[in-house]
């Protein structure tokens, strides 16, 4: 059994699943601390996106595309954009606090911040908030040669104290989701 099949099997133990040819959607979660499943206003896809995003631990980040691959492995760029749209509408965000669904931990594939709260302007207060939340959680971030805020990935040259990458791979994110649904 492949890692993907093992992940899906374990995930499905705690979720009633609706299968379609296009994606796998969560319809009901059995976690006690879950808030998204009771919200009738959310689509199944949005619930799945929020479940995955809520599994990202402080100090780690992932991309819209990685979340899309966890939910819909064959989705491609359209699925990544759909993830961005769902996160833009995050109803679990509250001013002055870390969101219950931490959409600030999701960035663009080129390691730039992408958008936050529907705004992509690099000089916006929204992206400044996303940057500040990431710094608060210990995510290494700096300006690139074009002046954009970018997640720093260490090249391993610091052999005394090498730092792990803040980026979660598809497999690492699947493992976090699996652990959070037990």
KEKOL-77546 format. One record per residue: residue number from 1; x, y, z of N, C-alpha, C, O in turn. Coordinates in steps of 0.02 Angstrom, whole numbers, plus 50000, padded with zeros to 5 digits. Layout:
BEGIN
[NUM; [X; Y; Z]; [X; Y; Z]; [X; Y; Z]; [X; Y; Z]],
...
***
This chain:
BEGIN
[1; [50043; 49941; 50000]; [50000; 50000; 50000]; [50045; 50062; 50000]; [50091; 50066; 50040]],
[2; [50031; 50109; 49956]; [50071; 50170; 49951]; [50057; 50215; 50010]; [50007; 50207; 50045]],
[3; [50101; 50264; 50020]; [50092; 50312; 50075]; [50027; 50351; 50066]; [49992; 50364; 50115]],
[4; [50010; 50368; 50005]; [49949; 50405; 49992]; [49888; 50364; 50011]; [49841; 50389; 50042]],
[5; [49887; 50300; 49992]; [49831; 50257; 50008]; [49825; 50246; 50083]; [49770; 50245; 50110]],
[6; [49882; 50239; 50118]; [49881; 50231; 50191]; [49852; 50294; 50223]; [49812; 50290; 50270]],
[7; [49874; 50353; 50198]; [49849; 50416; 50225]; [49774; 50421; 50216]; [49737; 50436; 50263]],
[8; [49751; 50408; 50155]; [49679; 50413; 50142]; [49639; 50363; 50185]; [49586; 50380; 50211]],
[9; [49665; 50303; 50192]; [49630; 50253; 50232]; [49624; 50276; 50304]; [49570; 50269; 50334]],
[10; [49677; 50303; 50332]; [49675; 50325; 50402]; [49630; 50387; 50409]; [49595; 50394; 50459]],
[11; [49632; 50431; 50360]; [49591; 50491; 50362]; [49517; 50473; 50358]; [49476; 50503; 50392]],
[12; [49501; 50424; 50317]; [49432; 50405; 50307]; [49402; 50370; 50368]; [49341; 50367; 50375]],
[13; [49444; 50344; 50412]; [49419; 50312; 50473]; [49381; 50363; 50515]; [49332; 50345; 50548]],
[14; [49403; 50425; 50515]; [49372; 50475; 50558]; [49326; 50523; 50521]; [49301; 50570; 50551]],
[15; [49316; 50513; 50458]; [49272; 50557; 50419]; [49223; 50516; 50377]; [49241; 50463; 50350]],
[16; [49162; 50541; 50373]; [49117; 50514; 50323]; [49140; 50547; 50258]; [49150; 50608; 50257]],
[17; [49147; 50510; 50206]; [49177; 50538; 50146]; [49128; 50535; 50088]; [49093; 50486; 50078]],
[18; [49128; 50589; 50051]; [49092; 50591; 49988]; [49145; 50586; 49934]; [49191; 50626; 49932]],
[19; [49139; 50538; 49890]; [49187; 50531; 49836]; [49155; 50554; 49771]; [49097; 50538; 49756]],
[20; [49193; 50591; 49734]; [49171; 50608; 49667]; [49230; 50595; 49621]; [49286; 50583; 49645]],
[21; [49220; 50599; 49558]; [49276; 50588; 49512]; [49327; 50644; 49518]; [49386; 50634; 49503]],
[22; [49305; 50703; 49538]; [49349; 50761; 49539]; [49389; 50767; 49604]; [49446; 50790; 49603]],
[23; [49362; 50746; 49660]; [49398; 50756; 49724]; [49369; 50712; 49778]; [49319; 50678; 49769]],
[24; [49403; 50713; 49834]; [49378; 50680; 49894]; [49360; 50736; 49942]; [49402; 50778; 49958]],
[25; [49299; 50735; 49966]; [49276; 50789; 50008]; [49255; 50762; 50076]; [49228; 50707; 50082]],
[26; [49267; 50801; 50127]; [49247; 50781; 50195]; [49176; 50806; 50206]; [49162; 50864; 50193]],
[27; [49132; 50764; 50229]; [49064; 50786; 50243]; [49051; 50792; 50318]; [49011; 50834; 50338]],
[28; [49083; 50752; 50358]; [49071; 50756; 50430]; [49133; 50731; 50467]; [49160; 50679; 50451]],
[29; [49154; 50770; 50515]; [49214; 50753; 50553]; [49194; 50726; 50621]; [49144; 50747; 50649]],
[30; [49232; 50679; 50647]; [49217; 50652; 50713]; [49262; 50681; 50767]; [49258; 50659; 50825]],
[31; [49303; 50730; 50750]; [49346; 50761; 50801]; [49303; 50802; 50849]; [49257; 50836; 50828]],
[32; [49319; 50798; 50913]; [49282; 50835; 50963]; [49294; 50910; 50958]; [49249; 50950; 50972]],
[33; [49354; 50930; 50939]; [49372; 51001; 50940]; [49362; 51035; 50873]; [49387; 51091; 50863]],
[34; [49328; 51003; 50828]; [49321; 51030; 50761]; [49263; 51080; 50757]; [49208; 51066; 50780]],
[35; [49277; 51137; 50727]; [49224; 51188; 50720]; [49196; 51191; 50650]; [49138; 51211; 50641]],
[36; [49234; 51172; 50600]; [49213; 51183; 50531]; [49158; 51137; 50508]; [49119; 51156; 50464]],
[37; [49152; 51078; 50537]; [49103; 51029; 50513]; [49032; 51047; 50529]; [48985; 51025; 50496]],
[38; [49022; 51087; 50580]; [48955; 51105; 50600]; [48929; 51166; 50561]; [48870; 51183; 50566]],
[39; [48971; 51197; 50523]; [48953; 51258; 50487]; [48920; 51239; 50421]; [48954; 51220; 50373]],
[40; [48855; 51245; 50418]; [48817; 51226; 50358]; [48830; 51272; 50299]; [48814; 51255; 50243]],
[41; [48859; 51331; 50313]; [48872; 51378; 50258]; [48933; 51359; 50216]; [48943; 51386; 50162]],
[42; [48974; 51314; 50242]; [49036; 51295; 50206]; [49023; 51237; 50158]; [48984; 51192; 50171]],
[43; [49058; 51241; 50101]; [49055; 51184; 50055]; [49100; 51129; 50082]; [49142; 51141; 50126]],
[44; [49092; 51068; 50057]; [49135; 51013; 50078]; [49208; 51028; 50061]; [49253; 51011; 50100]],
[45; [49220; 51059; 50005]; [49289; 51076; 49986]; [49319; 51126; 50036]; [49376; 51117; 50057]],
[46; [49281; 51177; 50055]; [49305; 51226; 50104]; [49320; 51191; 50171]; [49371; 51206; 50203]],
[47; [49277; 51146; 50192]; [49289; 51109; 50254]; [49355; 51070; 50250]; [49394; 51070; 50297]],
[48; [49367; 51038; 50192]; [49429; 51000; 50184]; [49489; 51047; 50186]; [49539; 51030; 50218]],
[49; [49485; 51104; 50153]; [49541; 51153; 50153]; [49554; 51177; 50224]; [49612; 51180; 50245]],
[50; [49502; 51193; 50262]; [49511; 51218; 50330]; [49538; 51164; 50377]; [49578; 51179; 50421]],
[51; [49517; 51102; 50367]; [49545; 51047; 50407]; [49620; 51041; 50395]; [49659; 51037; 50443]],
[52; [49641; 51042; 50333]; [49712; 51035; 50317]; [49750; 51095; 50343]; [49803; 51087; 50375]],
[53; [49726; 51156; 50330]; [49761; 51216; 50353]; [49766; 51218; 50429]; [49817; 51240; 50456]],
[54; [49715; 51195; 50464]; [49716; 51195; 50537]; [49768; 51147; 50565]; [49786; 51151; 50624]],
[55; [49791; 51101; 50524]; [49841; 51052; 50546]; [49912; 51078; 50542]; [49958; 51047; 50569]],
[56; [49923; 51135; 50509]; [49990; 51163; 50502]; [50012; 51192; 50569]; [49978; 51235; 50597]],
[57; [50068; 51169; 50594]; [50092; 51190; 50659]; [50129; 51257; 50655]; [50155; 51275; 50603]],
[58; [50130; 51295; 50711]; [50166; 51358; 50712]; [50239; 51348; 50692]; [50271; 51299; 50711]],
[59; [50266; 51395; 50654]; [50335; 51391; 50632]; [50344; 51354; 50566]; [50399; 51352; 50539]],
[60; [50291; 51324; 50541]; [50294; 51287; 50478]; [50247; 51320; 50428]; [50199; 51353; 50448]],
[61; [50261; 51312; 50365]; [50219; 51340; 50312]; [50211; 51287; 50257]; [50249; 51239; 50253]],
[62; [50162; 51299; 50215]; [50153; 51257; 50156]; [50126; 51302; 50101]; [50115; 51361; 50111]],
[63; [50117; 51273; 50043]; [50093; 51312; 49986]; [50020; 51294; 49972]; [49994; 51243; 49994]],
[64; [49988; 51337; 49934]; [49919; 51324; 49912]; [49918; 51259; 49873]; [49871; 51219; 49880]],
[65; [49968; 51248; 49831]; [49972; 51187; 49790]; [49980; 51124; 49832]; [49953; 51072; 49815]],
[66; [50018; 51128; 49887]; [50027; 51070; 49930]; [49961; 51051; 49963]; [49944; 50992; 49967]],
[67; [49924; 51100; 49987]; [49858; 51086; 50016]; [49813; 51055; 49963]; [49778; 51007; 49977]],
[68; [49815; 51082; 49903]; [49774; 51054; 49848]; [49792; 50981; 49835]; [49748; 50940; 49823]],
[69; [49857; 50965; 49836]; [49878; 50896; 49823]; [49856; 50849; 49879]; [49842; 50790; 49866]],
[70; [49852; 50873; 49940]; [49829; 50831; 49996]; [49755; 50816; 49987]; [49733; 50760; 49998]],
[71; [49716; 50866; 49967]; [49644; 50858; 49959]; [49625; 50826; 49893]; [49582; 50782; 49890]],
[72; [49658; 50848; 49840]; [49639; 50829; 49773]; [49703; 50817; 49733]; [49724; 50861; 49696]],
[73; [49734; 50758; 49739]; [49800; 50746; 49711]; [49809; 50762; 49637]; [49864; 50781; 49617]],
[74; [49757; 50756; 49596]; [49765; 50769; 49524]; [49737; 50837; 49505]; [49724; 50850; 49446]],
[75; [49728; 50881; 49553]; [49694; 50945; 49540]; [49734; 50997; 49502]; [49704; 51036; 49465]],
[76; [49799; 51000; 49510]; [49841; 51048; 49475]; [49830; 51120; 49497]; [49808; 51133; 49553]],
[77; [49846; 51166; 49451]; [49845; 51237; 49466]; [49775; 51262; 49484]; [49768; 51306; 49526]],
[78; [49724; 51235; 49452]; [49656; 51257; 49467]; [49638; 51241; 49540]; [49606; 51281; 49574]],
[79; [49659; 51182; 49564]; [49645; 51164; 49633]; [49683; 51209; 49681]; [49656; 51228; 49733]],
[80; [49744; 51228; 49664]; [49783; 51274; 49707]; [49748; 51342; 49711]; [49745; 51371; 49765]],
[81; [49722; 51366; 49656]; [49686; 51429; 49657]; [49622; 51423; 49698]; [49602; 51470; 49733]],
[82; [49589; 51365; 49694]; [49528; 51354; 49734]; [49544; 51355; 49808]; [49505; 51380; 49849]],
[83; [49602; 51327; 49827]; [49624; 51329; 49897]; [49633; 51401; 49919]; [49612; 51420; 49973]],
[84; [49666; 51441; 49876]; [49676; 51512; 49892]; [49610; 51549; 49901]; [49603; 51591; 49945]],
[85; [49562; 51533; 49859]; [49496; 51565; 49863]; [49462; 51545; 49929]; [49432; 51588; 49962]],
[86; [49466; 51482; 49947]; [49435; 51459; 50010]; [49469; 51493; 50069]; [49434; 51516; 50115]],
[87; [49535; 51498; 50069]; [49570; 51529; 50125]; [49556; 51604; 50128]; [49554; 51633; 50182]],
[88; [49546; 51635; 50070]; [49529; 51707; 50069]; [49463; 51719; 50106]; [49454; 51772; 50136]],
[89; [49418; 51671; 50104]; [49353; 51677; 50137]; [49353; 51648; 50207]; [49299; 51639; 50236]],
[90; [49410; 51632; 50235]; [49416; 51600; 50301]; [49371; 51634; 50353]; [49384; 51690; 50374]],
[91; [49318; 51600; 50374]; [49273; 51630; 50424]; [49299; 51624; 50495]; [49267; 51649; 50542]],
[92; [49355; 51591; 50505]; [49382; 51579; 50572]; [49439; 51626; 50589]; [49481; 51610; 50630]],
[93; [49440; 51683; 50556]; [49490; 51734; 50568]; [49458; 51787; 50613]; [49400; 51806; 50603]],
[94; [49497; 51810; 50662]; [49472; 51862; 50707]; [49528; 51913; 50718]; [49584; 51894; 50732]],
[95; [49512; 51976; 50711]; [49561; 52030; 50719]; [49597; 52025; 50786]; [49565; 52016; 50838]],
[96; [49663; 52031; 50784]; [49702; 52032; 50846]; [49720; 51965; 50875]; [49745; 51962; 50931]],
[97; [49709; 51911; 50838]; [49727; 51845; 50864]; [49750; 51799; 50808]; [49742; 51814; 50749]],
[98; [49781; 51744; 50828]; [49800; 51693; 50779]; [49736; 51659; 50756]; [49697; 51636; 50798]],
[99; [49723; 51655; 50691]; [49661; 51624; 50668]; [49656; 51550; 50688]; [49707; 51515; 50689]],
[100; [49596; 51527; 50702]; [49584; 51457; 50717]; [49606; 51414; 50657]; [49634; 51360; 50666]],
[101; [49592; 51438; 50598]; [49618; 51408; 50536]; [49673; 51455; 50513]; [49659; 51507; 50485]],
[102; [49737; 51436; 50526]; [49793; 51482; 50516]; [49813; 51490; 50442]; [49863; 51463; 50419]],
[103; [49772; 51528; 50406]; [49784; 51537; 50334]; [49848; 51576; 50321]; [49874; 51576; 50265]],
[104; [49875; 51610; 50371]; [49938; 51647; 50362]; [49997; 51599; 50353]; [50051; 51621; 50332]],
[105; [49989; 51536; 50368]; [50043; 51487; 50360]; [50044; 51456; 50290]; [50080; 51408; 50278]],
[106; [50006; 51484; 50244]; [50003; 51459; 50175]; [50030; 51514; 50129]; [50007; 51571; 50132]],
[107; [50078; 51495; 50087]; [50112; 51543; 50044]; [50111; 51520; 49971]; [50089; 51464; 49956]],
[108; [50133; 51563; 49927]; [50136; 51547; 49856]; [50192; 51497; 49842]; [50238; 51489; 49882]],
[109; [50189; 51464; 49785]; [50238; 51414; 49766]; [50308; 51443; 49759]; [50357; 51407; 49767]],
[110; [50314; 51508; 49743]; [50380; 51539; 49736]; [50409; 51563; 49803]; [50458; 51600; 49804]],
[111; [50377; 51543; 49859]; [50397; 51559; 49927]; [50380; 51630; 49949]; [50395; 51650; 50005]],
[112; [50348; 51669; 49905]; [50325; 51736; 49926]; [50261; 51728; 49966]; [50231; 51675; 49966]],
[113; [50241; 51781; 50001]; [50184; 51776; 50045]; [50119; 51762; 50009]; [50072; 51735; 50039]],
[114; [50114; 51778; 49945]; [50050; 51769; 49910]; [50003; 51823; 49932]; [50020; 51882; 49929]],
[115; [49943; 51805; 49953]; [49895; 51854; 49977]; [49876; 51841; 50049]; [49896; 51791; 50079]],
[116; [49837; 51887; 50077]; [49810; 51877; 50144]; [49747; 51917; 50150]; [49746; 51977; 50136]],
[117; [49693; 51884; 50170]; [49628; 51916; 50177]; [49605; 51946; 50110]; [49571; 51997; 50109]],
[118; [49624; 51914; 50055]; [49602; 51937; 49989]; [49644; 51992; 49959]; [49626; 52019; 49906]],
[119; [49698; 52012; 49991]; [49740; 52067; 49968]; [49809; 52041; 49950]; [49840; 52004; 49989]],
[120; [49835; 52061; 49891]; [49902; 52040; 49870]; [49952; 52097; 49867]; [50011; 52085; 49854]],
[121; [49931; 52158; 49879]; [49975; 52216; 49875]; [50029; 52210; 49928]; [50014; 52207; 49988]],
[122; [50094; 52209; 49907]; [50149; 52200; 49955]; [50153; 52254; 50009]; [50181; 52242; 50062]],
[123; [50125; 52312; 49996]; [50127; 52366; 50045]; [50065; 52369; 50090]; [50058; 52415; 50130]],
[124; [50022; 52320; 50083]; [49958; 52322; 50121]; [49968; 52304; 50194]; [50016; 52270; 50213]],
[125; [49921; 52327; 50235]; [49923; 52309; 50306]; [49907; 52235; 50315]; [49929; 52204; 50363]],
[126; [49869; 52206; 50268]; [49852; 52135; 50273]; [49915; 52092; 50266]; [49926; 52047; 50306]],
[127; [49956; 52106; 50215]; [50018; 52066; 50207]; [50068; 52081; 50262]; [50107; 52037; 50281]],
[128; [50067; 52141; 50289]; [50110; 52157; 50346]; [50089; 52114; 50406]; [50131; 52090; 50444]],
[129; [50024; 52106; 50415]; [49999; 52063; 50470]; [50020; 51991; 50459]; [50042; 51958; 50507]],
[130; [50015; 51965; 50398]; [50035; 51897; 50383]; [50110; 51888; 50398]; [50130; 51840; 50430]],
[131; [50150; 51935; 50375]; [50222; 51934; 50388]; [50236; 51935; 50463]; [50278; 51896; 50487]],
[132; [50202; 51978; 50500]; [50213; 51983; 50572]; [50193; 51919; 50609]; [50227; 51898; 50656]],
[133; [50137; 51889; 50589]; [50116; 51826; 50619]; [50168; 51771; 50607]; [50184; 51732; 50651]],
[134; [50194; 51769; 50546]; [50245; 51718; 50530]; [50308; 51730; 50571]; [50337; 51682; 50598]],
[135; [50330; 51792; 50577]; [50389; 51807; 50618]; [50377; 51787; 50690]; [50421; 51758; 50723]],
[136; [50318; 51804; 50716]; [50301; 51787; 50785]; [50307; 51712; 50797]; [50326; 51691; 50851]],
[137; [50290; 51672; 50746]; [50293; 51599; 50752]; [50361; 51570; 50735]; [50371; 51509; 50737]],
[138; [50409; 51614; 50717]; [50477; 51591; 50705]; [50492; 51569; 50634]; [50542; 51537; 50621]],
[139; [50449; 51587; 50587]; [50462; 51571; 50516]; [50514; 51620; 50490]; [50505; 51681; 50495]],
[140; [50569; 51594; 50461]; [50620; 51639; 50434]; [50595; 51674; 50371]; [50575; 51641; 50323]],
[141; [50595; 51740; 50372]; [50567; 51779; 50316]; [50612; 51839; 50303]; [50637; 51870; 50350]],
[142; [50622; 51856; 50240]; [50664; 51912; 50221]; [50640; 51938; 50153]; [50602; 51905; 50119]],
[143; [50664; 51996; 50135]; [50648; 52024; 50069]; [50694; 51991; 50017]; [50753; 51981; 50029]],
[144; [50666; 51976; 49959]; [50707; 51949; 49905]; [50735; 52007; 49863]; [50726; 52065; 49881]],
[145; [50770; 51991; 49810]; [50802; 52042; 49769]; [50752; 52089; 49735]; [50771; 52142; 49711]],
[146; [50689; 52069; 49732]; [50637; 52112; 49704]; [50598; 52150; 49757]; [50551; 52187; 49742]],
[147; [50618; 52142; 49820]; [50586; 52177; 49875]; [50524; 52143; 49902]; [50488; 52171; 49944]],
[148; [50510; 52083; 49879]; [50451; 52045; 49903]; [50470; 52006; 49965]; [50527; 51982; 49971]],
[149; [50423; 51999; 50012]; [50435; 51958; 50071]; [50433; 51885; 50051]; [50386; 51863; 50019]],
[150; [50485; 51848; 50069]; [50493; 51779; 50048]; [50515; 51736; 50108]; [50551; 51759; 50152]],
[151; [50491; 51674; 50109]; [50512; 51627; 50160]; [50583; 51606; 50145]; [50599; 51588; 50088]],
[152; [50626; 51607; 50195]; [50696; 51589; 50187]; [50704; 51514; 50197]; [50683; 51486; 50248]],
[153; [50734; 51482; 50148]; [50749; 51411; 50153]; [50825; 51406; 50158]; [50860; 51427; 50113]],
[154; [50849; 51377; 50213]; [50921; 51373; 50225]; [50952; 51322; 50178]; [50923; 51270; 50162]],
[155; [51012; 51339; 50155]; [51046; 51296; 50106]; [51088; 51241; 50138]; [51120; 51202; 50102]],
[156; [51088; 51237; 50203]; [51127; 51184; 50237]; [51200; 51202; 50248]; [51238; 51161; 50272]],
[157; [51220; 51265; 50231]; [51290; 51284; 50239]; [51309; 51293; 50313]; [51368; 51291; 50329]],
[158; [51260; 51303; 50356]; [51274; 51308; 50428]; [51277; 51237; 50456]; [51226; 51209; 50476]],
[159; [51337; 51209; 50457]; [51344; 51140; 50479]; [51344; 51132; 50554]; [51334; 51076; 50580]],
[160; [51356; 51187; 50591]; [51357; 51183; 50664]; [51285; 51175; 50690]; [51272; 51131; 50731]],
[161; [51240; 51216; 50665]; [51170; 51213; 50686]; [51126; 51217; 50625]; [51094; 51269; 50613]],
[162; [51123; 51164; 50585]; [51080; 51168; 50525]; [51007; 51175; 50545]; [50983; 51145; 50592]],
[163; [50972; 51217; 50507]; [50902; 51230; 50521]; [50858; 51191; 50472]; [50872; 51190; 50413]],
[164; [50805; 51160; 50498]; [50760; 51125; 50452]; [50720; 51175; 50411]; [50710; 51232; 50431]],
[165; [50698; 51153; 50354]; [50656; 51195; 50311]; [50589; 51207; 50345]; [50561; 51161; 50375]],
[166; [50564; 51268; 50341]; [50498; 51280; 50370]; [50442; 51251; 50327]; [50384; 51247; 50349]],
[167; [50458; 51231; 50265]; [50407; 51207; 50219]; [50387; 51135; 50233]; [50430; 51092; 50243]],
[168; [50323; 51122; 50232]; [50296; 51055; 50239]; [50287; 51024; 50170]; [50259; 51055; 50125]],
[169; [50312; 50964; 50162]; [50300; 50928; 50099]; [50229; 50899; 50101]; [50196; 50901; 50152]],
[170; [50208; 50872; 50045]; [50142; 50840; 50042]; [50137; 50785; 50094]; [50088; 50780; 50130]],
[171; [50189; 50742; 50098]; [50188; 50687; 50146]; [50188; 50711; 50218]; [50152; 50683; 50260]],
[172; [50227; 50762; 50233]; [50228; 50789; 50302]; [50160; 50819; 50320]; [50136; 50810; 50376]],
[173; [50129; 50855; 50273]; [50064; 50884; 50286]; [50011; 50830; 50295]; [49968; 50835; 50338]],
[174; [50014; 50778; 50254]; [49967; 50722; 50262]; [49975; 50691; 50332]; [49925; 50674; 50364]],
[175; [50036; 50683; 50355]; [50049; 50653; 50421]; [50019; 50698; 50476]; [49991; 50672; 50524]],
[176; [50026; 50764; 50470]; [49997; 50809; 50519]; [49920; 50805; 50519]; [49889; 50805; 50572]],
[177; [49891; 50802; 50459]; [49818; 50797; 50455]; [49795; 50731; 50486]; [49746; 50729; 50523]],
[178; [49831; 50678; 50470]; [49815; 50612; 50498]; [49818; 50614; 50574]; [49774; 50588; 50608]],
[179; [49871; 50644; 50601]; [49879; 50647; 50674]; [49824; 50690; 50707]; [49802; 50676; 50762]],
[180; [49802; 50741; 50672]; [49751; 50785; 50701]; [49681; 50757; 50697]; [49636; 50782; 50730]],
[181; [49671; 50704; 50658]; [49603; 50676; 50652]; [49594; 50614; 50696]; [49541; 50582; 50695]],
[182; [49645; 50597; 50733]; [49639; 50538; 50778]; [49598; 50554; 50839]; [49588; 50511; 50881]],
***
